[in-house]
Amino acid sequence: MEAAGGVRVDDDGSVAVVSFGTGERLNALRSGQWDELGEAATALAGRSTLRAVVFRGRGGVFSSGSDLREWDGASSAEVDRSFWRLEAALRAIEDLPMPTLAVVEGVAAGGGCQLALACDVQLADAAAHLGMPISRLGILVPASFATRMSLRIGPSRTKDLLYGGRMLSAEEALRIGLVTTVAHEGALDDELERLLARWRPLSPASLRAAKAAVDRGLDPLVAPVRREPPRPAADPQEFPGRLAAFLRRRKA
């Protein structure tokens, strides 16, 4: 099954693989593609036999986040809406009742990093880089973004990464707990199959119960953030100029 924006779902009855992007522009996703990711997750939520859902970018890259060209000349309200569509997709993935796995290759930055963190576990290629360099653009970090990171690496490390905007190597990300596993060079697909092979013989009901039990314990931290109304996504004074400068540099 493949949507118009390139989101494809391959479901063998036990494991579903959701692939997205074209490999071009580091799989930067437009709002419609975020919508399709969320719709794919929602459609899979009722598949009671699934033991896992895998999210993987095409072309050897996960995602650099949102396609910044979509915001060039956009109003503040339009930028806010696009962020909410991204967040809605991430929540649909988080709400999947079965285990989810992100296969991180190339880059997972900004919204792409959040997409990886919306999954339960992350398998990273040894050459991958992850981070949240969004403050460079005047984007206002939403509480949902910060909470996803804080639950994995703690508040101090989250602040350090958000303040500095630096990208981490896969090994650095593993060391601080931002990803679960790093595959040896050239062994990503083999490691993915090993991970899934451990899940395939298990009871789907038991896997879902384990996920629900962990998530229930985290609910007091997550639920208040989810109840917050959407807030401004970018500084209206700084964002347009910083975005224009970034796009000019990229074009050059």
PADREN-126614 format. One record per atom (N, C-alpha, C): x, y, z. Coordinates in steps of 0.001 Angstrom, whole numbers. Layout:
<sites>
        x        y        z
        X        Y        Z
...
</sites>
This chain:
<sites>
        x        y        z
      854    -1180        0
        0        0        0
      888     1227        0
      675     2156     -943
     1520     3350    -1027
      651     4561    -1268
      824     5587     -454
       87     6824     -597
      760     7710    -1635
       44     8772    -2025
      537     9637    -3094
     1863    10290    -2739
     2092    10573    -1473
     3316    11248    -1063
     4483    10323     -836
     4316     9031    -1119
     5435     8121    -1046
     5534     7303      218
     4565     7380     1123
     4576     6531     2312
     4024     5160     1936
     4820     4130     2183
     4436     2776     1787
     4424     1859     3003
     3437      972     3055
     3335        3     4134
     3407    -1397     3555
     4378    -2176     4015
     4503    -3594     3663
     4246    -4408     4918
     3198    -5202     4901
     2730    -5908     6095
     2677    -7402     5797
     3520    -8195     6487
     3523    -9636     6253
     2670   -10396     7262
     1904    -9637     8053
     1048   -10265     9046
     1654   -10309    10427
     2978   -10260    10510
     3665   -10258    11792
     4409    -8948    12023
     5038    -8437    10975
     5790    -7177    11041
     5369    -6295     9876
     5102    -5044    10149
     4803    -4065     9106
     5971    -3102     8990
     6364    -2803     7768
     7440    -1846     7505
     6835     -620     6829
     6983      533     7461
     6507     1795     6898
     7723     2531     6347
     7785     2680     5034
     8907     3386     4407
     8416     4720     3854
     9301     5704     3866
     8880     7064     3498
    10022     7800     2829
     9666     8882     2130
    10658     9711     1463
    11123     9121      145
    11983     9884     -517
    12545     9460    -1802
    14055     9300    -1732
    14643     9707     -618
    16100     9726     -506
    16690    11059     -906
    15894    11899    -1577
    16378    13219    -1986
    16151    14226     -859
    17008    15265     -839
    16902    16326      168
    16841    15741     1577
    17579    14654     1789
    17676    14013     3109
    16301    13658     3669
    15385    13307     2760
    14030    12920     3165
    13363    13970     4047
    13549    15236     3696
    12802    16303     4363
    11331    16164     3969
    10446    16161     4946
     9040    15823     4714
     8145    17056     4763
     7244    17142     3808
     6232    18194     3813
     5050    17778     4679
     4177    18744     4956
     3064    18479     5865
     2204    17317     5398
     1968    17231     4089
     1154    16138     3573
     1783    14781     3824
     3106    14729     3795
     3792    13463     4068
     3732    13102     5554
     3805    14123     6417
     3603    13854     7844
     2190    13313     8070
     1217    13910     7375
     -161    13413     7490
     -232    11938     7107
      442    11585     6025
      387    10198     5548
     1059     9230     6522
     2133     9678     7152
     2752     8828     8172
     1780     8579     9322
     1110     9634     9755
      137     9475    10823
    -1022     8585    10421
    -1492     8743     9186
    -2600     7907     8697
    -2185     6449     8599
     -940     6203     8184
     -445     4826     8110
     -411     4197     9496
       56     4969    10486
      101     4453    11855
    -1298     4157    12367
    -2227     5064    12124
    -3601     4861    12588
    -4211     3616    11958
    -3931     3392    10682
    -4477     2220     9998
    -3910      920    10552
    -2663      966    11028
    -2022     -247    11548
    -2404     -545    12996
    -2942      431    13692
    -3208      271    15123
    -4155     -889    15419
    -5067    -1175    14518
    -6039    -2244    14750
    -5591    -3622    14306
    -4355    -3762    13845
    -3857    -5052    13347
    -3368    -5886    14531
    -4237    -6722    15053
    -3967    -7427    16304
    -2869    -8478    16204
    -2534    -8925    14988
    -1503    -9958    14858
      -94    -9376    14742
       12    -8074    14563
     1332    -7475    14356
     2148    -7495    15636
     3392    -7917    15510
     4325    -7896    16635
     5190    -6640    16625
     5299    -5991    15484
     6154    -4808    15406
     5810    -3997    14172
     6098    -2698    14251
     6025    -1798    13100
     7375    -1105    12983
     7979    -1188    11813
     9300     -613    11544
     9122      651    10695
     9791     1724    11071
     9770     2970    10296
    11166     3198     9724
    11194     3376     8389
    12494     3466     7719
    12424     4423     6521
    13375     5338     6438
    13451     6230     5302
    14085     5545     4110
    13717     5994     2928
    14287     5421     1707
    15605     6106     1355
    16367     5442      515
    17587     6043      -11
    18734     6099      968
    18702     5263     2013
    19806     5243     2958
    19853     6432     3900
    18703     7096     4097
    18646     8224     5027
    17304     8186     5739
    17315     8524     7019
    16068     8517     7788
    15270     9780     7456
    15571    10893     8086
    14888    12145     7738
    15581    13324     8395
    15700    14405     7631
    16231    15647     8174
    15128    16500     8789
    13923    15949     8877
    12811    16675     9484
    11876    17254     8452
    11320    18408     8749
    10375    19048     7834
    11112    19739     6687
    10449    19789     5558
    11002    20458     4381
    10879    21964     4589
    11992    22621     4819
    11972    24044     5155
    11449    24910     4016
    11507    24405     2805
    10996    25195     1677
     9506    25469     1825
     8803    24601     2534
     7363    24772     2723
     7051    26021     3547
     8009    26465     4355
     7771    27618     5232
     8257    28921     4627
     8906    28876     3475
     9421    30088     2851
     8240    30971     2432
     8114    32116     3064
     7007    33020     2764
     5707    32679     3465
     5700    31648     4286
     4475    31246     4981
     4201    32178     6152
     2939    32311     6502
     2563    33112     7662
     2862    32336     8938
     2876    33055    10059
     3099    32389    11344
     2037    31332    11601
      799    31620    11233
     -284    30656    11438
      -60    29402    10607
      439    29561     9384
      701    28396     8531
     1849    27552     9087
     2875    28215     9599
     3981    27477    10218
     3484    26722    11446
     2661    27375    12260
     2097    26714    13441
     1301    25484    13056
      494    25590    12005
     -327    24446    11576
      543    23293    11083
     1617    23619    10382
     2480    22552     9869
     3160    21813    11016
     3532    22544    12073
     4122    21885    13244
     3113    20980    13925
     1885    21416    13981
      868    20589    14625
      617    19314    13815
      665    19407    12494
      492    18205    11663
     1642    17224    11884
     2848    17751    12022
     3993    16904    12365
     3764    16227    13717
     3379    17021    14710
     3169    16477    16053
     2047    15439    16070
      997    15671    15306
     -101    14706    15247
      377    13366    14693
     1269    13408    13702
     1821    12160    13145
     2653    11432    14192
     3477    12178    14936
     4313    11556    15963
     3450    10901    17037
     2382    11550    17411
     1513    10976    18444
      793     9726    17939
      419     9732    16676
     -210     8530    16118
      757     7347    16168
     2031     7610    15917
     3047     6549    15996
     3230     6115    17448
     3311     7067    18363
     3457     6728    19779
     2267     5931    20299
     1105     6161    19727
     -113     5490    20189
     -281     4083    19627
      589     3666    18729
      502     2292    18235
      656     1331    19412
     -210      334    19527
     -160     -550    20693
      934    -1598    20647
     1500    -1831    19465
     2564    -2832    19337
     3939    -2156    19332
     5016    -2909    19583
     6356    -2322    19556
     6666    -1652    18212
     7377     -539    18283
     7777      191    17077
     9288      361    17071
     9865      376    15875
    11316      421    15730
    11676     1385    14609
    12573     2317    14890
    13087     3232    13880
    14444     2740    13398
    14607     2638    12086
    15892     2276    11492
    16545     3571    11022
    17547     4028    11748
    18127     5351    11528
    19396     5226    10700
    19329     5745     9487
    20484     5804     8589
    20732     7262     8221
    21959     7585     7882
    22256     8938     7420
    22025     9961     8509
    20889    10643     8430
    20590    11754     9328
    19199    11595     9925
    19089    11893    11216
    17793    12059    11884
    17882    13374    12638
    17396    14442    12020
    17557    15782    12586
    16203    16459    12731
    16072    17303    13744
    14835    18042    13928
    13648    17109    14060
    12651    17316    13184
    11481    16446    13184
    11832    15004    12897
    12918    14769    12153
    13363    13399    11893
    13874    12729    13154
    14573    13491    14005
    15016    12965    15286
    13807    12664    16164
    12816    13554    16139
    11600    13311    16912
    10849    12084    16408
    10863    11859    15109
    10236    10666    14543
    10906     9404    15071
    12226     9414    15143
    12935     8262    15702
    12579     8065    17169
    12479     9163    17922
    12185     9069    19348
    10730     8706    19613
     9847     8933    18646
     8452     8525    18804
     8307     7011    18758
     9328     6324    18244
     9333     4862    18227
     9886     4339    19549
     9545     3102    19855
     9967     2515    21138
    11469     2268    21190
    12027     1754    20113
    13457     1475    20057
    14018     2021    18756
    15320     2295    18776
    15988     2863    17603
    17218     2010    17279
    17281     1566    16056
    18455      870    15539
    19166     1829    14593
    20379     2227    14947
    21110     3211    14154
    22265     2578    13412
    22467     3027    12191
    23657     2671    11435
    24868     3344    12075
    26016     2704    11986
    27217     3235    12635
    27586     4626    12130
    27214     4951    10885
    27571     6246    10310
    26484     7304    10484
    25400     6976    11168
    24279     7907    11309
    24620     9047    12274
    23888    10164    12123
    23999    11301    13033
    22594    11756    13417
    22439    12117    14688
    21136    12520    15202
    21273    13817    15995
    20212    14632    15973
    20242    15844    16773
    19050    16735    16515
    19033    17854    17250
    17925    18813    17179
    18481    20230    16974
    19017    20528    15790
    19624    21845    15565
    18613    22922    15184
    17458    22929    15850
    16366    23784    15401
    16442    25210    15953
    17188    25421    17032
    17263    26770    17587
    17986    27733    16649
    18759    27193    15733
    19466    28050    14774
    18491    28829    13897
    17261    28318    13783
    16272    28944    12902
    15282    29822    13648
    15363    29862    14949
    14366    30610    15699
    13095    29812    15941
    13174    28489    15831
    12036    27631    16164
    11923    27546    17681
    10713    27627    18173
    10444    27569    19611
    10157    26122    19988
    11068    25526    20732
    10980    24096    21037
     9696    23803    21813
     8801    22972    21286
     7589    22633    22033
     7890    21655    23161
     7039    21671    24176
     7233    20787    25317
     7221    19324    24902
     6440    18994    23890
     6387    17592    23445
     7737    17141    22909
     8426    17994    22155
     9745    17648    21632
    10723    17432    22789
    10727    18380    23733
    11666    18296    24845
    11386    17076    25714
    10112    16753    25914
     9763    15615    26762
    10212    14301    26146
    10066    14153    24839
    10521    12907    24188
    12010    12676    24446
    12787    13734    24386
    14217    13593    24623
    14518    13394    26103
    13848    14177    26959
    14132    14104    28394
    13851    12725    28966
    12802    12071    28476
    12468    10746    28986
    13562     9729    28665
    14378    10001    27669
    15433     9069    27265
    16792     9444    27845
    17113    10720    27830
    18485    11096    28191
    18550    12042    29389
    17401    12404    29958
    17386    13278    31120
    17334    14748    30739
    16908    15610    31672
    16729    17029    31352
    18019    17778    31053
    19099    17470    31765
    20337    18237    31547
    20922    17976    30167
    20979    16699    29777
    21505    16394    28447
    20581    16927    27356
    19271    16883    27602
    18336    17440    26624
    18587    18933    26442
    18731    19648    27528
    18999    21087    27426
    20314    21348    26707
    21328    20556    27016
    22627    20723    26360
    22498    20576    24849
    21751    19556    24413
    21595    19330    22969
    20748    20419    22324
    19679    20838    23003
    18825    21874    22435
    19521    23225    22420
    20294    23528    23456
    21011    24812    23492
    22088    24863    22405
    22850    23779    22293
    23993    23787    21382
    23643    23468    19942
    22558    22722    19744
    22139    22385    18388
    23087    21462    17661
    23960    20748    18392
    24938    19908    17706
    24340    18543    17359
    24923    17936    16346
    24529    16602    15917
    25445    15574    16580
    24874    14458    16996
    25622    13393    17652
    25910    12259    16679
    27065    11648    16821
    27330    10413    16092
    26469     9308    16692
    26319     8220    15955
    25530     7091    16453
    26100     6578    17774
    27422     6509    17888
    28033     6006    19115
    27785     6945    20287
    27846     8270    20046
    27529     9223    21117
    26078     9085    21539
    25183     8948    20541
    23761     8795    20838
    23496     7537    21643
    24208     6456    21329
    24056     5214    22080
    24555     5392    23513
    25659     6064    23663
    26265     6220    24992
    25337     6959    25952
    24609     7947    25458
    23745     8718    26361
    22311     8193    26374
    22005     7179    25557
    20682     6572    25582
    19682     7137    24595
    20153     7925    23629
    19234     8485    22635
    18795     7432    21632
    19634     6434    21384
    19253     5293    20550
    19496     4017    21336
    18874     2936    20876
    18919     1673    21612
    20077      787    21189
    20317      719    19866
    21320     -192    19319
    22027      477    18156
    23316      220    18016
    24077      670    16849
    24614     -560    16134
    24312     -659    14846
    24792    -1783    14052
    26224    -1529    13596
    26995    -2589    13476
    28337    -2467    12920
    28253    -2007    11473
    29309    -1384    10995
    29328     -875     9627
    28989    -1980     8636
    28017    -1718     7770
    27610    -2675     6745
    26700    -3782     7230
    26321    -3740     8514
    25531    -4845     9085
    24155    -4391     9550
    23666    -3266     9040
    22401    -2731     9523
    21233    -3678     9268
    21116    -4170     8043
    19997    -5059     7711
    20077    -6364     8494
    21265    -6869     8687
    21421    -8106     9467
    21001    -7882    10921
    21387    -6743    11471
    21016    -6449    12855
    19508    -6234    12986
    18910    -5598    11985
    17454    -5429    11983
    16758    -6783    12009
    17224    -7698    11185
    16597    -9024    11142
    16798    -9774    12451
    17949    -9579    13093
    18175   -10226    14389
    17213    -9694    15450
    17002    -8387    15435
    16079    -7808    16396
    14661    -8330    16186
    14230    -8337    14930
    12871    -8789    14643
    12713   -10281    14905
    13779   -11039    14681
    13713   -12486    14920
    13473   -12792    16391
    13940   -11911    17274
    13699   -12127    18700
    12240   -11866    19064
    11575   -11026    18282
    10186   -10683    18585
     9181   -11625    17921
     9546   -12180    16767
     8571   -12954    15985
     7963   -14144    16737
     8718   -14888    17567
     8094   -16040    18241
     7225   -15645    19443
     7263   -14399    19837
     6611   -13981    21071
     5125   -13716    20855
     4396   -13743    21932
     2955   -13483    21896
     2699   -12007    21588
     1910   -11702    20544
     1574   -10294    20288
      909    -9636    21493
       61   -10400    22204
     -613    -9832    23375
      382    -9488    24474
     1383   -10340    24670
     2392   -10065    25694
     3243    -8857    25331
     3606    -8737    24065
     4387    -7584    23634
     3611    -6287    23855
     2332    -6307    23516
     1513    -5112    23700
     1348    -4781    25180
     1188    -5818    26005
     1043    -5587    27437
     2305    -4985    28026
     3465    -5451    27564
     4731    -4901    28050
     4858    -3427    27680
     4507    -3104    26449
     4570    -1705    26022
     3602     -854    26839
     2379    -1345    27008
     1372     -589    27745
     1797     -365    29197
     2454    -1366    29789
     2879    -1247    31183
     3929     -155    31350
     4894     -127    30438
     5925      913    30506
     5300     2286    30276
     4456     2398    29256
     3848     3685    28926
     2936     4180    30042
     2281     3247    30727
     1397     3658    31830
     2214     4320    32947
     3381     3804    33206
     4222     4403    34236
     4716     5787    33866
     4848     6052    32571
     5322     7358    32114
     4194     8361    31922
     2958     7897    32000
     1808     8738    31685
     1749    10027    32518
     2090    10005    33817
     2037    11270    34569
     2948    12359    34006
     4009    11962    33307
     4910    12940    32695
     4451    13356    31311
     3857    12426    30581
     3502    12668    29183
     2127    13309    29039
     1161    12872    29830
     -228    13317    29659
     -402    14830    29773
      223    15507    30755
       36    16968    30822
      532    17687    29570
     1625    17204    28994
     2155    17827    27779
     1176    17637    26626
      588    16465    26547
     -361    16198    25465
    -1638    17025    25593
    -1970    17433    26803
    -3193    18221    26997
    -2986    19697    26686
    -1738    20123    26576
    -1486    21537    26296
    -1981    21919    24901
    -2576    23092    24758
    -2963    23546    23416
    -1724    23882    22595
    -1829    23832    21273
     -673    24189    20440
     -203    25612    20729
     1119    25774    20754
     1711    27089    21010
     2425    27574    19752
     2820    28846    19704
     3565    29326    18535
     4798    28473    18273
     5020    28145    17015
     6096    27228    16653
     7416    27930    16368
     7361    29226    16069
     8589    29943    15702
     8475    31400    16118
     9629    32001    16377
     9669    33418    16739
     9331    34258    15502
     8261    35044    15547
     7848    35772    14340
     8846    36836    13899
     9694    37293    14809
    10681    38304    14439
    11917    37687    13795
    12405    36591    14367
    13667    36017    13906
    13500    34936    12842
    12436    34182    12917
    12319    33005    12062
    12379    33327    10561
    11622    34292    10047
    11657    34521     8588
    13058    34824     8065
    13792    35689     8773
    15131    36038     8307
    16110    34890     8422
    16051    34150     9520
    16951    33009     9693
    16639    31919     8670
    15361    31696     8406
    14988    30694     7407
    15464    31101     6019
    15251    32351     5654
    15680    32823     4334
    17189    32685     4170
    17941    33032     5199
    19403    32911     5127
    19819    31461     4980
    19157    30573     5722
    19474    29146     5638
    19203    28616     4235
    18060    28964     3658
    17715    28472     2331
    18654    29035     1265
    19103    30273     1439
    20061    30852      494
    21374    30094      545
    21840    29796     1753
    23112    29056     1886
    22976    27665     1267
    21851    27021     1500
    21653    25675      951
    21628    25718     -571
    20954    26722    -1127
    20885    26831    -2582
    22252    27095    -3175
    23047    27945    -2484
    24397    28233    -2980
    25285    26999    -2919
</sites>
